[in-house]
């Protein structure tokens, strides 16, 4: 999904538009995760880019998308760009006592 979402739509409540956008994103991720996994793949992962427009979009973690949308809305943005590309993911085995990678 590569899409520019408009937040301010004349005649529509801004909060309802935000919730509809979040719902559309969650539904897309759910559809992608329900697709059959290729051989040797453990889960569907996502490459994500977020920005106020396509030119300034930067890579972000999938777990931070909702917070970034809320922050953009609070700053008064009229629209934002989101790119979600599904990719195969393979779980890494951790040894006992090994620290998990931190999410930045």
N, C-alpha and C positions, 0 to 999 in steps of 0.2 A: 504494500500500500504506500503510495507516494501521493500525498494530498495536502492541500492548503485548506484548513478549516476556518470558516468565518465565524467569529464570535458575536459580532454586532450585526443582527439582521433586523431591518426595520419592521416593526409590527410584532416582533417576538420577544418574549422575556429572555434576557441575557442568561439568567441562571438555568432556565430550562434548555436553552441552546447548549450550554456547557455540559449539562448532564446527558443530553442526547449525543453529543460528540464523544464523551467518555464511553457511553454505552456502545456506540458504533465501533470504537477501538477495541473494547473488550470482546465484542462479538466477532470481529475479524480475527483476533488472537485465538479465540476458542475454535473457530472454523479451521484455522491453520494447524492448531494442535491436534485436532481430531483426524487429520489426514493420516494415511498409512505411513509408517516409518520405513525408510529404506533399510536394507540389510546392514547390520553392524552399528546402527544408530540407536541411542537411548532416548532421545527426546528432541522436540523442536525448539530451537533457540531463535532469538531475533536480533538482527542488526538494527539499531535504532539511531535516527538522527532527528533532532528537534531544533527549531529556531523560529524567529518571527517571520522569516521568509526563507526560500530555498537557498539563497546565496550564503546566508550566515548560519545555516543549520550545522550543528556539531553533534558528534557521537555521544549518546547517553545510554545509561543502563535502562533496561525495560521496566524495572521496578520504580523508576523515578518519573515516568511519563505523567502520571496523574498530578503529582506535585508541581511539575513544570507547567502543565496546563493551568493549574490554579494560580501559579505565580504570574504567568502571562496575563491572565484575566484581571488579577489585582493591579497590575501595572497599567491597565487600560488598553491593552493591545486589541486591535480590531480583528486580527486573524493570526494564525500560526501555521507553520509547516511541520508535518510529521511524516517520517519515512520509516516504515516497518517492513523488513525483509526477513522472511523465515529462512532458517538455515538448519541443517542437521547438527545435533550436539551429541557429544560422547562424554559420559561422566568419567572423571578422573578418580582413581583409587587413592585414598589417603591412608597413610600408615597411622597406627595408634599414636596419639600424642602430637600429631602434626597439626599446625594451625591452618584454619581455613583462610582462603584468600579474602582480603577485605574488599568491599565494594566501594569504589570512590565515586 
